[in-house]
Amino acid sequence: MEVVRNIRGRVMPLNRADVDTDQIIPAKYLKRIERSGFGRFAFEEWRKDPSFVTNDRRYDSSPILVTGPNFGCGSSREHAPWALQDMGLRAIIAPSFADIFRNNCAKIGLLTVVLPQPDVDQIVARAEDAPGFEAEVDLESQTVRFGSEVRGFHIDAFVKHSLLNGLDEIGLTLQDSGAIDSFETSRPHYKPRTIAAH
């Protein structure tokens, strides 16, 4: 997993509440077996509206999405964070997230930041008024900078450690490979063994 430390760039405003995972990535695409390539299907129905924010070229390459409360509600599909990350997003700021969605984001290195509604409203308004408006999300200091404003945010210590070190669940397990190898060599020969992948 890619290390997440500091994310700076254009802000894409999605001023909607209760955006569910079926809007983020329609269920018909869940049959795909690859983890990549979902970005072009993200917000498919909403993209049919020419005025939808993802159709505005001024927000192209935005790494930061700012949106309304309860983002990622609905089903637990992990394809939703995959689609958003495949769009190029690296951080999402909202007043609240669905728990499973937020956990799925953390597992792939997509940073979610909770800020109070007035702060989110302020960032959304600036990004809507001035496409190209930039913000900076710094994970180490747990701050969001926008214009002259700085806001702190809370993040679970384990999630922060994993993101700062680029450790997904496999990476976390491999940190203990020495102990795993030691355990395997001490097991009786007639018990099942882990075989190294080639």
Buried (B, 14 or more C-beta within 10 A) or exposed (E): BEEBBEBBBBBBBBBEBEBBBBBBBBEEBEEBEEEEEBBEBBBBEBBEEEEEBBEBEEBEEBBBBBBBBBBBBBBEBBBBBBBBBBBBBBBBBBBBBBEBBBBBBBBBBBBBBBBEEEBBBBBBBBBBEEBEBBBBBBBEEBBBBBEEEEBEBEBEEEBBEBBEBEBBEEEBEEEEEEEEEEEBEEEEEEEEEEEEEE
